[in-house]
Amino acid sequence: MILAGDIGGTKTNLALYDWSVERVEPIRLETFHSADYKSLEEILEEFLTPPKPPQPLDDLDVAASGEEEVESLPEEPLKIAAACFGVAGPVIENHSQTTNLPWVVNGAAIAKQFEIPRVQLLNDLEATAYGILLLRPDEVEVLNPGNPPQKRQALALIAAGTGLGEAILFWDGKSYRPMPSEGGHADFAPNNDYEIELLRYLRSQFLHVSYERVLSGPGLNAIYEYVRDTKKNEPTWLAEKIKAGDPAAEIAEAGLKGQADIAKQALDLFASIYGAEAGNLALKALSLDGVYVAGGIAPKLIKKLQDGTFMKAFVNKGRYKRLLSTMPVKVVMNQRTALLGAASVAAALSHAPAP
Protein backbone atom coordinates (compact mmCIF):
# COMPACT_ATOMS: atom_id res chain seq x y z
CA MET A 1 0.00 0.00 0.00
CA ILE A 2 1.25 3.48 -0.83
CA LEU A 3 0.05 6.93 0.21
CA ALA A 4 -0.03 9.97 -2.07
CA GLY A 5 -0.98 13.56 -1.40
CA ASP A 6 -1.50 16.84 -3.25
CA ILE A 7 -1.10 19.61 -0.68
CA GLY A 8 -2.58 22.84 -2.00
CA GLY A 9 -3.34 26.22 -0.52
CA THR A 10 -7.08 25.60 -0.85
CA LYS A 11 -7.50 21.84 -0.60
CA THR A 12 -5.50 18.75 0.26
CA ASN A 13 -6.15 15.50 -1.60
CA LEU A 14 -4.97 12.23 -0.04
CA ALA A 15 -5.24 8.78 -1.58
CA LEU A 16 -4.23 5.19 -0.93
CA TYR A 17 -3.15 3.02 -3.84
CA ASP A 18 -2.28 -0.61 -4.40
CA TRP A 19 0.20 0.45 -7.09
CA SER A 20 2.65 -2.03 -8.52
CA VAL A 21 3.95 -0.84 -11.91
CA GLU A 22 1.12 0.51 -14.07
CA ARG A 23 -1.22 3.40 -13.27
CA VAL A 24 -4.18 2.33 -11.13
CA GLU A 25 -7.18 4.05 -9.59
CA PRO A 26 -7.00 4.90 -5.88
CA ILE A 27 -8.45 2.49 -3.35
CA ARG A 28 -9.49 5.41 -1.20
CA LEU A 29 -9.52 9.15 -1.89
CA GLU A 30 -10.49 12.04 0.37
CA THR A 31 -10.37 15.81 0.04
CA PHE A 32 -9.80 18.17 2.96
CA HIS A 33 -10.13 21.95 3.19
CA SER A 34 -6.54 22.88 3.99
CA ALA A 35 -7.29 26.01 6.02
CA ASP A 36 -9.37 23.99 8.48
CA TYR A 37 -6.24 22.22 9.77
CA LYS A 38 -3.12 23.37 11.58
CA SER A 39 -0.79 20.94 9.83
CA LEU A 40 -0.54 18.13 7.32
CA GLU A 41 0.01 15.73 10.22
CA GLU A 42 -3.42 16.63 11.59
CA ILE A 43 -5.03 15.71 8.26
CA LEU A 44 -3.00 12.51 8.00
CA GLU A 45 -4.06 11.52 11.52
CA GLU A 46 -7.70 11.83 10.50
CA PHE A 47 -7.21 10.10 7.14
CA LEU A 48 -5.15 7.17 8.42
CA THR A 49 -6.97 6.46 11.69
CA PRO A 50 -9.24 3.44 11.12
CA PRO A 51 -12.89 3.88 12.08
CA LYS A 52 -13.77 2.80 15.59
CA PRO A 53 -15.44 -0.62 15.80
CA PRO A 54 -19.10 -0.63 16.89
CA GLN A 55 -19.54 -0.60 20.66
CA PRO A 56 -20.68 -4.00 22.06
CA LEU A 57 -24.08 -4.17 23.66
CA ASP A 58 -24.08 -4.45 27.43
CA ASP A 59 -25.52 -7.54 29.09
CA LEU A 60 -28.97 -6.06 29.65
CA ASP A 61 -29.25 -4.92 26.03
CA VAL A 62 -28.13 -8.35 24.79
CA ALA A 63 -30.65 -10.13 27.01
CA ALA A 64 -33.43 -7.80 25.93
CA SER A 65 -32.64 -8.20 22.26
CA GLY A 66 -32.21 -11.95 22.39
CA GLU A 67 -29.05 -11.66 20.30
CA GLU A 68 -25.76 -13.32 21.06
CA GLU A 69 -22.90 -11.01 21.92
CA VAL A 70 -20.27 -10.98 19.18
CA GLU A 71 -16.74 -9.88 20.04
CA SER A 72 -15.70 -6.98 17.80
CA LEU A 73 -12.11 -7.02 16.62
CA PRO A 74 -10.20 -3.77 16.05
CA GLU A 75 -9.15 -3.10 12.47
CA GLU A 76 -5.53 -3.74 11.58
CA PRO A 77 -3.53 -0.50 11.25
CA LEU A 78 -2.57 0.41 7.71
CA LYS A 79 0.89 -0.67 6.65
CA ILE A 80 2.19 1.89 4.19
CA ALA A 81 5.35 1.05 2.26
CA ALA A 82 6.01 4.56 0.97
CA ALA A 83 4.44 7.99 0.69
CA CYS A 84 4.91 11.00 -1.55
CA PHE A 85 3.37 14.45 -1.20
CA GLY A 86 3.28 17.26 -3.73
CA VAL A 87 3.50 20.47 -1.69
CA ALA A 88 2.65 24.00 -2.84
CA GLY A 89 5.98 25.55 -1.93
CA PRO A 90 9.72 25.06 -2.37
CA VAL A 91 11.04 21.71 -1.12
CA ILE A 92 14.58 21.75 0.24
CA GLU A 93 16.11 18.63 1.79
CA ASN A 94 12.66 16.99 2.11
CA HIS A 95 11.33 19.98 4.03
CA SER A 96 8.92 22.71 2.95
CA GLN A 97 7.46 25.94 4.28
CA THR A 98 4.22 26.14 2.31
CA THR A 99 3.62 29.34 0.34
CA ASN A 100 -0.11 29.88 0.88
CA LEU A 101 -0.55 28.05 4.20
CA PRO A 102 1.09 28.54 7.62
CA TRP A 103 2.45 24.99 7.55
CA VAL A 104 5.87 23.44 7.78
CA VAL A 105 5.98 20.00 6.16
CA ASN A 106 8.85 17.70 7.11
CA GLY A 107 9.18 14.36 5.33
CA ALA A 108 11.38 12.80 8.02
CA ALA A 109 8.99 13.82 10.80
CA ILE A 110 6.00 12.35 8.93
CA ALA A 111 7.91 9.11 8.30
CA LYS A 112 8.66 8.79 12.03
CA GLN A 113 5.21 9.73 13.31
CA PHE A 114 3.28 7.44 10.96
CA GLU A 115 5.90 4.67 10.71
CA ILE A 116 6.30 4.93 6.95
CA PRO A 117 9.68 3.65 5.74
CA ARG A 118 10.03 6.17 2.90
CA VAL A 119 8.44 9.61 2.64
CA GLN A 120 9.31 11.96 -0.24
CA LEU A 121 8.22 15.58 -0.60
CA LEU A 122 8.00 17.20 -4.03
CA ASN A 123 7.06 20.66 -5.15
CA ASP A 124 3.44 20.42 -6.32
CA LEU A 125 4.36 21.25 -9.91
CA GLU A 126 7.10 18.63 -9.80
CA ALA A 127 4.41 16.12 -8.76
CA THR A 128 2.15 17.36 -11.57
CA ALA A 129 5.06 16.96 -14.00
CA TYR A 130 5.36 13.28 -13.07
CA GLY A 131 1.59 13.03 -13.49
CA ILE A 132 1.40 14.45 -17.02
CA LEU A 133 3.67 11.62 -18.17
CA LEU A 134 0.86 9.20 -17.26
CA LEU A 135 -2.10 11.06 -18.76
CA ARG A 136 -4.33 9.47 -21.36
CA PRO A 137 -5.16 11.37 -24.58
CA ASP A 138 -8.74 11.98 -23.39
CA GLU A 139 -7.42 13.81 -20.30
CA VAL A 140 -6.02 16.78 -22.25
CA GLU A 141 -7.41 19.40 -24.64
CA VAL A 142 -5.14 20.53 -27.48
CA LEU A 143 -4.74 24.28 -28.03
CA ASN A 144 -1.98 23.92 -30.59
CA PRO A 145 -0.97 20.59 -32.21
CA GLY A 146 2.46 21.96 -33.09
CA ASN A 147 5.20 20.09 -34.87
CA PRO A 148 7.66 18.66 -32.33
CA PRO A 149 11.04 17.29 -33.51
CA GLN A 150 11.57 13.55 -33.88
CA LYS A 151 14.36 13.55 -31.31
CA ARG A 152 12.91 14.25 -27.88
CA GLN A 153 13.71 17.55 -26.25
CA ALA A 154 12.08 19.28 -23.25
CA LEU A 155 8.58 19.86 -21.93
CA ALA A 156 7.28 22.79 -19.89
CA LEU A 157 4.44 22.94 -17.40
CA ILE A 158 2.55 25.98 -16.09
CA ALA A 159 -0.38 25.84 -13.69
CA ALA A 160 -2.55 28.61 -12.26
CA GLY A 161 -4.77 27.84 -9.27
CA THR A 162 -4.57 29.22 -5.76
CA GLY A 163 -1.07 30.28 -6.85
CA LEU A 164 1.02 29.92 -10.00
CA GLY A 165 3.39 27.01 -10.47
CA GLU A 166 5.92 26.26 -13.18
CA ALA A 167 8.19 23.31 -13.94
CA ILE A 168 10.45 21.99 -16.68
CA LEU A 169 10.90 18.38 -17.80
CA PHE A 170 14.17 17.59 -19.55
CA TRP A 171 14.92 14.46 -21.57
CA ASP A 172 17.89 12.53 -20.13
CA GLY A 173 18.15 10.10 -23.02
CA LYS A 174 15.80 7.53 -21.47
CA SER A 175 12.97 9.43 -19.80
CA TYR A 176 11.69 12.88 -18.90
CA ARG A 177 13.07 14.20 -15.62
CA PRO A 178 10.95 16.86 -13.87
CA MET A 179 12.79 19.85 -12.48
CA PRO A 180 11.02 22.04 -9.89
CA SER A 181 10.84 25.80 -10.19
CA GLU A 182 9.44 28.83 -8.40
CA GLY A 183 9.11 30.76 -11.65
CA GLY A 184 5.58 31.86 -10.76
CA HIS A 185 7.13 34.31 -8.31
CA ALA A 186 9.24 36.03 -10.97
CA ASP A 187 8.47 39.66 -11.81
CA PHE A 188 5.31 40.34 -13.81
CA ALA A 189 6.31 41.84 -17.17
CA PRO A 190 3.54 43.81 -18.92
CA ASN A 191 3.36 43.72 -22.72
CA ASN A 192 1.33 46.82 -23.55
CA ASP A 193 0.13 50.11 -22.07
CA TYR A 194 -2.99 48.52 -20.57
CA GLU A 195 -0.89 45.91 -18.76
CA ILE A 196 1.59 48.61 -17.69
CA GLU A 197 -1.30 50.38 -15.98
CA LEU A 198 -2.28 47.05 -14.37
CA LEU A 199 1.25 46.77 -12.98
CA ARG A 200 1.04 50.32 -11.58
CA TYR A 201 -2.32 49.47 -10.03
CA LEU A 202 -0.94 46.36 -8.32
CA ARG A 203 2.24 48.11 -7.19
CA SER A 204 0.06 50.40 -5.09
CA GLN A 205 -0.97 47.29 -3.13
CA PHE A 206 2.09 45.01 -3.15
CA LEU A 207 5.81 45.58 -2.71
CA HIS A 208 6.53 42.89 -5.30
CA VAL A 209 4.21 42.10 -8.20
CA SER A 210 4.89 38.58 -9.42
CA TYR A 211 3.11 36.63 -12.12
CA GLU A 212 1.29 34.79 -9.32
CA ARG A 213 -0.32 38.10 -8.29
CA VAL A 214 -2.02 38.08 -11.71
CA LEU A 215 -2.25 34.45 -12.80
CA SER A 216 -4.16 32.78 -9.97
CA GLY A 217 -7.63 32.80 -8.44
CA PRO A 218 -6.83 35.92 -6.41
CA GLY A 219 -5.05 37.27 -9.52
CA LEU A 220 -8.21 37.05 -11.63
CA ASN A 221 -10.02 39.00 -8.94
CA ALA A 222 -7.20 41.58 -8.91
CA ILE A 223 -7.47 41.98 -12.70
CA TYR A 224 -11.24 42.39 -12.38
CA GLU A 225 -10.80 45.10 -9.73
CA TYR A 226 -8.34 46.91 -11.99
CA VAL A 227 -10.82 46.83 -14.89
CA ARG A 228 -13.61 47.91 -12.54
CA ASP A 229 -11.66 50.85 -11.17
CA THR A 230 -10.53 52.04 -14.61
CA LYS A 231 -13.58 51.28 -16.76
CA LYS A 232 -16.24 52.09 -14.13
CA ASN A 233 -18.64 49.60 -15.70
CA GLU A 234 -19.47 47.15 -12.90
CA PRO A 235 -23.13 46.08 -12.77
CA THR A 236 -24.64 46.07 -9.29
CA TRP A 237 -25.85 42.47 -9.52
CA LEU A 238 -22.34 41.21 -10.27
CA ALA A 239 -20.80 43.26 -7.46
CA GLU A 240 -23.26 41.65 -5.04
CA LYS A 241 -22.54 38.13 -6.31
CA ILE A 242 -18.79 38.66 -6.02
CA LYS A 243 -19.17 39.98 -2.48
CA ALA A 244 -21.32 37.02 -1.43
CA GLY A 245 -19.49 34.20 -3.22
CA ASP A 246 -16.11 33.12 -4.56
CA PRO A 247 -14.91 36.19 -6.51
CA ALA A 248 -12.87 34.31 -9.14
CA ALA A 249 -15.67 31.80 -9.77
CA GLU A 250 -18.31 34.52 -10.11
CA ILE A 251 -16.12 36.58 -12.46
CA ALA A 252 -15.36 33.54 -14.61
CA GLU A 253 -19.01 32.51 -14.84
CA ALA A 254 -20.18 36.01 -15.79
CA GLY A 255 -17.40 36.35 -18.36
CA LEU A 256 -17.86 32.94 -19.97
CA LYS A 257 -21.62 33.42 -20.23
CA GLY A 258 -21.20 36.94 -21.64
CA GLN A 259 -23.32 38.39 -18.85
CA ALA A 260 -21.10 41.40 -18.13
CA ASP A 261 -18.58 43.25 -20.30
CA ILE A 262 -16.35 43.91 -17.30
CA ALA A 263 -16.01 40.17 -16.60
CA LYS A 264 -15.32 39.44 -20.29
CA GLN A 265 -12.61 42.12 -20.30
CA ALA A 266 -11.04 40.63 -17.17
CA LEU A 267 -10.99 37.15 -18.74
CA ASP A 268 -9.46 38.54 -21.94
CA LEU A 269 -6.65 40.15 -19.98
CA PHE A 270 -6.14 37.05 -17.81
CA ALA A 271 -5.98 34.69 -20.82
CA SER A 272 -3.59 36.99 -22.68
CA ILE A 273 -1.18 37.31 -19.75
CA TYR A 274 -1.43 33.54 -19.14
CA GLY A 275 -0.48 32.85 -22.76
CA ALA A 276 2.39 35.36 -22.65
CA GLU A 277 3.92 33.82 -19.52
CA ALA A 278 3.47 30.29 -20.91
CA GLY A 279 5.40 31.50 -23.95
CA ASN A 280 8.10 32.98 -21.71
CA LEU A 281 8.49 29.63 -19.97
CA ALA A 282 8.58 27.82 -23.31
CA LEU A 283 11.46 30.02 -24.45
CA LYS A 284 13.41 29.58 -21.22
CA ALA A 285 12.99 25.80 -21.33
CA LEU A 286 13.17 25.57 -25.14
CA SER A 287 10.31 23.12 -24.70
CA LEU A 288 10.13 21.89 -28.29
CA ASP A 289 8.17 18.81 -27.19
CA GLY A 290 5.38 21.00 -25.86
CA VAL A 291 3.81 23.00 -23.06
CA TYR A 292 1.18 21.70 -20.65
CA VAL A 293 -1.25 24.10 -18.98
CA ALA A 294 -2.47 22.56 -15.74
CA GLY A 295 -3.91 23.76 -12.42
CA GLY A 296 -7.44 24.30 -11.22
CA ILE A 297 -8.28 27.32 -13.38
CA ALA A 298 -7.50 26.12 -16.92
CA PRO A 299 -10.21 23.42 -17.16
CA LYS A 300 -12.81 25.87 -15.90
CA LEU A 301 -11.77 28.46 -18.49
CA ILE A 302 -11.20 25.99 -21.32
CA LYS A 303 -13.65 27.76 -23.65
CA LYS A 304 -11.80 31.03 -23.11
CA LEU A 305 -8.40 29.40 -23.64
CA GLN A 306 -9.67 27.91 -26.90
CA ASP A 307 -10.83 31.21 -28.44
CA GLY A 308 -7.34 32.21 -29.62
CA THR A 309 -6.49 34.83 -26.98
CA PHE A 310 -4.08 32.53 -25.14
CA MET A 311 -2.25 31.28 -28.24
CA LYS A 312 -1.98 34.75 -29.79
CA ALA A 313 -0.07 35.93 -26.72
CA PHE A 314 1.88 32.65 -26.50
CA VAL A 315 3.45 33.04 -29.94
CA ASN A 316 3.82 36.83 -29.79
CA LYS A 317 7.60 36.71 -29.30
CA GLY A 318 8.89 38.72 -32.25
CA ARG A 319 11.49 36.79 -34.24
CA TYR A 320 10.64 33.63 -32.32
CA LYS A 321 6.97 33.54 -33.30
CA ARG A 322 7.55 30.74 -35.81
CA LEU A 323 9.46 28.65 -33.26
CA LEU A 324 6.70 29.05 -30.66
CA SER A 325 4.13 28.02 -33.28
CA THR A 326 5.82 24.62 -33.62
CA MET A 327 5.38 23.79 -29.93
CA PRO A 328 2.36 21.67 -28.96
CA VAL A 329 0.22 23.27 -26.26
CA LYS A 330 -2.19 21.15 -24.23
CA VAL A 331 -4.54 21.86 -21.32
CA VAL A 332 -4.60 19.22 -18.56
CA MET A 333 -8.23 18.39 -17.75
CA ASN A 334 -7.53 15.77 -15.07
CA GLN A 335 -7.71 17.69 -11.78
CA ARG A 336 -5.85 14.94 -9.93
CA THR A 337 -2.71 14.95 -12.04
CA ALA A 338 -0.48 16.05 -9.13
CA LEU A 339 -1.90 13.25 -6.99
CA LEU A 340 -1.27 10.81 -9.84
CA GLY A 341 2.33 11.98 -10.11
CA ALA A 342 2.92 11.73 -6.37
CA ALA A 343 1.50 8.19 -6.41
CA SER A 344 3.86 7.15 -9.20
CA VAL A 345 6.84 8.41 -7.19
CA ALA A 346 5.61 6.65 -4.03
CA ALA A 347 5.19 3.42 -6.02
CA ALA A 348 8.77 3.68 -7.26
CA LEU A 349 9.98 4.33 -3.71
CA SER A 350 8.13 1.26 -2.42
CA HIS A 351 10.08 -0.96 -4.85
CA ALA A 352 13.44 0.70 -4.31
CA PRO A 353 16.19 -1.23 -2.49
CA ALA A 354 16.52 -0.49 1.20
CA PRO A 355 18.98 2.37 1.87
Summary of the structure (lengths in Angstrom):
residues: 355
radius of gyration: 23.4
end to end distance: 19.2
largest distance: 87.9
contacts: 1168
relative contact order: 0.16
helix: 43%
strand: 21%
